[in-house]
Amino acid sequence: MTQWVARDIDRSLTDLVIRGKTVPKEVVQILAMRGYDTPERIERYFAPRLSDLYDPFLMPNMEQAVDRMLQALSNNEKVLVHGDYDTDGITGTALLVRNFQKLGIQTVFYIPNRLEEGYGLSMTGIEFAHEQECSLIFTVDCGITAIETIAAAAQHGIDVIVCDHHKPLPVLPDAYALLDPKLSGSEYPFQDLAGVGVAYKFLQALYSSLDMPLDELQEDLDLVALGTVVDVVSLIDENRILVMYGIKRIQSSEKKGLQALLKEASLSRGLAAYHLGFIIGPRINACGRMRSAQDALELLLTEDQALAQKHAKRLSKDNIERQTIEDTIFQDAYSTIVQRGFEKDRIIVAAQENWHEGIVGIVASRISEAFYKPVILLTLNEQRAKGSGRSISGFDITAALTEHSTMITRFGGHAQAAGLELPRENVDGLRQALNASANTLEESLFKRTAHFDLELQLTQITKELVFFLKYFEPTGMANPQAVFLGKNLEIVGVPRVVGSNHLKFALREEGTAFEAFAYRQADSILKIEPGKTRIDCLYSISEDSFFGKNKIMLKVKNMSIADDQK
């Protein structure tokens, strides 16, 4: 049962006039709750500027990293860009390779194989750099915990600049320079950049040191937006600026690979963060999960239209195969968890021999959503267990793993997602240890909640309100769509199931009606009696264009029979 919780809104705030336009009081109240509580902050929210980005030299060790790259440029050294196999790492690698080559830096790249090498800066990557006679390795989206591999690079006489955004461990690697806004003591104003975002900040600093115009660098904001959205970092502050401008770039991008991906996904206009996160991103991630991420990187680097189309089609095929395997593992994992009683645990830890190593992370996310608990799924071989964890709001899964790190061979990640590897015999012990710690936490943390901003009558949905709600985009983590509570709404006509599991119907209140769409809620049709049933629901408001006409649509997040009909 999901508990609906109202956000703490100041209902006394009224309409606000900015630049001659009246911002409806509902929008003013929602933005004030999010910290945009002055006309200046609201204006900056609706119209952020690239000039609002912070000085990249505020990041620790930035000057040292730039000086080393300038040295590499001056001495004609060969540089290896070592990325990671997810979308953040792939876009970050493409961003750096494109710009290093543009600046005349000899550049090669390396992306580890998820299934053979695992996450992070790999020993195979170090050997590849040595074979290629590289004197400098520049990591992106990895490296902040790579103590042993960076030491191995030093033995080959190779310097390493780490460009990462993951949380550092207490002991840092002995790299030439560490670029990470989360470093202890960092005074960088915004700490939630994606890996590709940190790479962009480095390039900002490098371009500045070379007195080069930033306009050329801004051409690659499409890559920054894609990696940032798919990595599910907060879409506020610098990330909001980078993604907003990057999405605009994607729609007019001259990159053959992005053009091919958009065509393959049938996306031509109206691009939003949703499309990057749920349509484009999964295609890029799929090849790294199923085999090697090399095709995805080559897609973003190629200038050959035919090759771009070939890679785009291959990525779509990988994604379809990934979805099939994912569904199979989900059914197996769900039944295993129920059969063994793990759903009663506060933290679910399950392992199986036949689960695909590259897919368990996505399945962990679905299992976490199903039970509303942190979940770790592991695939087993004879000696080790390897997999991924996903968490719920308010529970830092990487911090939980840190607390029990003596049982784990290697791990890393964010508050909401982590990857790990441990001896097979430690799996049960880790499950028990994690749950012993979790059992000391407040029970309310593990209760599913859905937050809404305001109770809103359908008669209050005006063109002005819809206009300003559109400018909440890009929405995502920490900057969600506005969600409203509707009470005692009449269902008009006969609801119908669309797609595989979605419900389409219309809602009416005091003579005002709108079409509504409930994603993955087709089962609710069994509770609805046409012409009689009224519902309470949480919904967001969107505007779609049909045959040149704009149409307001309510997207229902949660719904239940109205209180007076229960």
N, C-alpha and C positions, 0 to 999 in steps of 0.2 A: 504494500500500500504506500503510495507516494503522498507525503505531506506537502501541502501547498503553503508556502511562506511568503508573506509580503515583504518587500524591501523597505527599508526605513526612508520614506520619502517625505519631504517638506511640502505639504499640500497648500501652504500659504503663498507659495511663489506664483506669480502671474505671468502673463504674456510678456515677451521682451522684444523690443525693436532693435535690430542690428542691420546696419547698412540699408535702412529703409524697408526691411522685411520683418514681418511680425512672426516671431518664433512662438508657437502655441505653448501655453502654460504646462501642458503635459510633458512636452519635450524639455522645457526648462527644468522641471522638477526631476526628471530622470537624469539629466546631465549633471545637475547639482549634486545628486546622490553619488555620482561617479567621480566627483572632484572638479567638475567644470562649473564652478560656482560664481564666476564673474563674466560680464559681457566679453571681456578680452579672451578668457579661456574658452568660452563657447565659440567665439569666432574662430579661434585657432583650431578648435576641434573640427569645425565644419570646413575650414580652409587652411589645412596645414601647409607649410612651405618647406622646400628642401633646405632653405637657409636656416630652418629651425633645428637641423641636425647638429649634434654636439661636435665640438672640436675633437678630432680623433686622437690628438696628442694628449688628451686627458686620460687615455687608457694607459695603465702601467706598461712600461717597457716598449712603448710604441716607437719612441725615437731610436732606441737601440735596434729594433727590428728593421726600421726604415734604413738606417745607416748600413746595416749588413746587406740589405738588398741593393742599395746603391753601389756598394762595393762589388757585389756580384755582377751588376750591370757594367761597371767600369772595367772589371778584369775579365769580362767575357766568360764568366763561370757558367756551368750548366746547373740548373735548378730542377729538382724534382718536386712537383706538387703531389702530396699524398693525401687523398680524400678518404671518404667513407662510402659505404654502399647504399645509403639511403638518400632520399631526395635532397636533404640539406647538404650532405657531403658531396653529392654529384653536382648540384648547382654551384656550390662553393668552389669545387675544383674547376668547373667550366669557366666560372667568373675569373679566377686567378690565371688560368692558362691563357684565356683570350687576351687579358690585359698584359700579362708578362710578355707574351709574344708580340703584342702591339708595341710595347716599349723596347723591344729588341733584346729581351732576355732569353737566352737559350733555355727552353723549357720542355720537360717531359712530364708525364703524369702516371700515377699508379692508384688503382682502386683495389682494395683487398677483396678476395672471394669470401663471401659470408660463410659458406658451407665448409671451406677448406682452411681458412685463416682466422675467421671470427672478426669481432669488432676491433677497430682501432689501428694504431700504427703497428704494422706487422714486421716481423723479422724478414719475411720474403720481400717486403717493400724496401727494407734497408739494403738487402743484398742486390735488389734491382738497381737502386741508386748507386751502389758501388760499381756494379757492372757497367752502368751508363756513364761512369766517371763524373758523377755529380759531386759537387763540393758543398752543396746546401740543400736541405730538405725543408719544404714549407708545408706543414700539415694544415688541414682545414676540417673542422668538425671532429677532431680527434687529437690525442697526444698529451692531454693534460695529466693523465695518469700513467703514461708510457715510460716508466723509469728505466726498465731493463732495455727496451728497444732503443731508446735515445742514448743510453750508455754504449750499446752496440754500434750505433752510428758514429759515436766519438772514436771508437777503436779503429774505424775505417778513415778517420780524419774528416768526417762529414759534420758540419754544423747543422743544427735543427732549430728552426723557428716554429713554435707551436702557436697555432691559431685555432682556438677552441672556445666553447661556451659552456661546457659541462662543469659540474662542481668539482673543484680540485680536492685531492686527498690531503691529509696533514703533511705528508712528505711530497715535495715537488720534484719533477724530473730535472736533471742538470742540462737544460737546453740553453742555446745561445740567447734566446729571448722567449718569454712566455706572454702571449696575448690572450687574455681571458678576463672579461669584465667581472667575473666572480672570484678573482684572486683575493685572498685575505688582504685587507688594507686598501683595496681598490676604491678610489674616489670617483670612478667613472659614473656619470649621472644616471645611466640606465643599464641594468645588469641582465636584462632578459633577451638580449640579442640572440638570434639563431647563429649557427656556425657561419653560414653564408653572410650574415650581417656583420660579424666580426671581420670577415675577409673584406667586405666592402669598406669598413672603417680603415683597414690597413691601406687599401688602395687609395682612399681619400687622402691619407697622409702621404703616401708615395707620390701621387699626382701633385700634391701641394709642394712637396720638396723639389719636384722637377719643374715647377712653374707651368704645369700643363693644365688646360681648361678642364673643369669637371664635367662639362657637357658631354665629352666623349665617354667618361665613366658612367654617366647617367643612362647611356644607351643600354647598359646591362642591368638596369633595375628590374627588368623582367625576370631575370634569373634570381635576383634577391627576393622578389615578391614570392615566387614559386617555392623556393626553399624555406622561407620564413613561415608561410602559411601551412605547408605540409608538416613542418616540424612541431606544430601546435604550441608555439610560444605565444605570449600575451600580445594581442594586437592593440597596444597602446604606445604612447610616446614615440620613440624612434621607429619601432616596428610598424606602427600605423602609417607613418609618413612614407617609409620605404615601400610598404605594400600598396598603399594608395597610388603612388606614382608608378610603381612597378606594374600594376594591373593595367593601367593606361598604356604602358609600353607594350605589354603582351599583345593587346588587341591590334597594335600596328607594328608588331615586331618584324624585323627583316630577317630574323634567324630562321633558316630553312627548317630546323628541327621543331621549333615551336609552331611554325605554320603547319607542318605536317601533323603534329599532335592535335592541334585545334581542329583540323579537317577530319582526322580520324575519329575524334570524339564528337563531331557534329556541333562544334561550338563556333559561332561566328560573331555574336554580338551579346551585349548585356553581361559580360564576364564579371563574376564576383568571386570573393574569397572561397565561397562554397565550391565553385567549379574547380578551383585549384586543389582544394583539399580532398574532394571526393570523386573527381573525374580524371583530372590530369595527374595528380600526385600518385594515385594507386598504380597507374600505368608505368610511371617511372620507377616506383619501388618494386614492381612485380619482377622485373628481370633480375634484380639483385637478390630477391627472395628465392627465385626458381633456379638461377644459374649464376650468371655474372652480370655486374652492373655496367660492364664495358659498353654495351650497346646504347644504354641510356646516356652515358657521357658522350659517346661519339655522335649521338643524335643532336646534342646541344652544341657540339663544336663544328659539325659538318657544314660546308657551303654548297654541297651537292644535293640538289632537289630530289633526285631519284633515290639516292642513298638515305636521305631523310625519310622519305615515304616508306622505304623498306624497313628501316628501324622502327618507325611509328607503328606499322602493321605488326611487327614482331612483338613489340611491347604490349599491344592490345591482345595478342594471342596469349602471351605470358599471363596477362591479367585475368583472362577467362579461365585459364588452367589453374591459376592461384585461387580463384573463387570456388572452383569445384573442390579442390583439396581442402580449402578452409572450411567449407560446409561439412565435409566428412569428418574432419578433426573436431569441429564444434560438437557434432552429435555424439562422437565418441567421448570427448572430454566431459560433456554435460552428464552423460549417463554414468561415467566413471565416478565423477564427483558425488552424484546422488547415491550411487550404490555403496560407496565407501563412507558416506556420511560427512564428507568434507564441507558440504554446504552449511554445516552448523558452526564451522570455524569462522573466526573473524577475518583471517587471512587464508585464502584457499591456495594450497600448494599441491599440484598434481603432476605426475610424470608417467610417460609411456614410451615404449621402445619405438613404435612406428609413427610417431608424430613428426611431421616435416619441420626441421629446424628453422627454416626461413619463414614459416607460416604461424608458428605458435604465438608470436607476439600479437597478431591481429585477432587470433582466437581468444587470447587472454583478455583482450579488450571487450570482446563480445560476452565472455563469461562474467567479467566484472560488471558489465551492464545488466546481465540477467539476474545476478544475485546481489548486486550493489555491495561488493566487497573487493578489497585488493586481491589480485590473482597472480600467481606465478605458475606458468606451464613450462614443463621441461621435457626434452626428448632424451632418451637414455641410450647409451651404448654399454659395452662391457664394464668400462671403468668410470665414465664420467656422465654427468647430467648437464645439459646446456639448454638455455631457453630465455624467456622474457617475462617481465612482470608489468602489469598495468594497475593503476590505483584509482581511488575515488577522491573526491574533493576533500582537502584537509588532511590527507594522509600521505606523507613523503615516503615513497617506497624505497628510494635510494638511501635515505637516511636510516630506514629500518634495516636494510642490508648492511650498511656500514656498522651498525651496532653488533652485528653477528658476522663480521668479515672474516673471523678466524676459521669459519666453516666453509668459506667460499674461496675458490682459486682466483677468480677475477670477476669484476663487475663494474658497472658504470651506468650513468643515465641522469634522469631528471627526477623531479618530485613525483611526476605522474607515470613515468615509464623507465624501465631499467632492463639491461641485459646482464646475464650472469652465467657462470660456469662453476661447477663444484664436483667433488668426488661423488660417485653414485651412492656410496654408503652414507653420505651426509644429508640426503634429501629429507628423510623422516625427521632427523634431528633439527634441520633448519625449519621445517614446518612447525614443530613443537616449540622451538625457541621464538620464532616470529609471533606465534599465537600467545605465548606466555607474556610477551611484551605488550601485545595488542590488547590483552584482557585487562590491562591496567588503565586503558583509555576510556573516556566517556562513551557510554553506549549510544548517545545521540549522534556521534560521528559516523556510525554505521547504519543510520536510518536514511532512507532515500527521501530527498527533498527536492521540490521544484519551486524556484523563486519566480515571483512576478513583480512587476514594477508598480502597476496601478490597476484598480478596478475601473473599467471603461465600458460605457454603454455604446452599443452600435451606432446610436444617433450622434455620438461624439466623434465618430471617425469622419474627419473632414479632409478635403483635398490638401489643405495646408498642413495638417498633421501627417498625412502620407508623404507629402513632399519632403518634410524635414526628416522623417524616419528613414527615407532612402539614403540620407547622408550620414547615417550611422555606419555605413559600409566604409572599409572592410570590417565585418564583424567576426568575432571568434573569441578565443580565450581572453578573459578580462575585459572584453568589449562586446558583450553579447547583443543580439537583437533585443529590442524592447519587447517585453512580454506583458500581456494584459490579462486581467481576470474578467470573464463574462459570466453573468449569473442568470439562471432561469431563461436561457435562450431557446426559442422554439425551432425545432427542426422542420424545415419546409420540404415537401415532396418526399420522394423515396430515395434514401441513400443507396449508393452503389459502390461495389468494390472495383478498384482500378489497379492495374499492374498486378503484382503478386500478392500484396498484403496492405493495400492502402484504401482509404475510405474517402469518398467524395460526396458532399451533401451541401445544403444551404442552411444558413442560420438567420433567424428574424427576431427583431425586438422593436416593438412599438412602430411597426410599419416599415422599418429599415431592414433590408436583407442583403447579405453578401454570400457568395460562394465560399465554401470551406473545404480544406483538404487535411486529412489526418494521416500522417505518415506512419506506416507499420501498425495501424490500429483497425484493420479490417474485422477483427473479432468483435469489435464494439457493435457491429451491425445487428448482432443477436440480441442486444439489449434495447434496441430502438424500435418503437412502434410508430410508424409514420402517422403524422397528424396529431399525435398525442404526447410523445416523449419530449421533454424539455431537459436541457443539460446545463451544467456549470462546466466551464472549460478555461484553460490557459491557452492564449493564442498570440501569435505575432501577425503583423500586417505587411503584406507585400503588394507590389503592383506589377502585373504582367501585361505585355502588349500582345494583342490578338488582332491581326489584320489591320494594324495601324492604330488601333484604339486601345487605350490603357484601361485595365480592369483590376479592381481591388480584390484581393483574395486573402482570406483568413487562413493561417496555417496553425492548426490545432496541435498543441504539444501534449496536453493531458485533458481528459474529459471524464465526467461522471454524471450520473443521473442527478438532476436538480434536487436540492435538499427537500423541498416540499413534496417530491414524488417518491421518495425512498420509503 
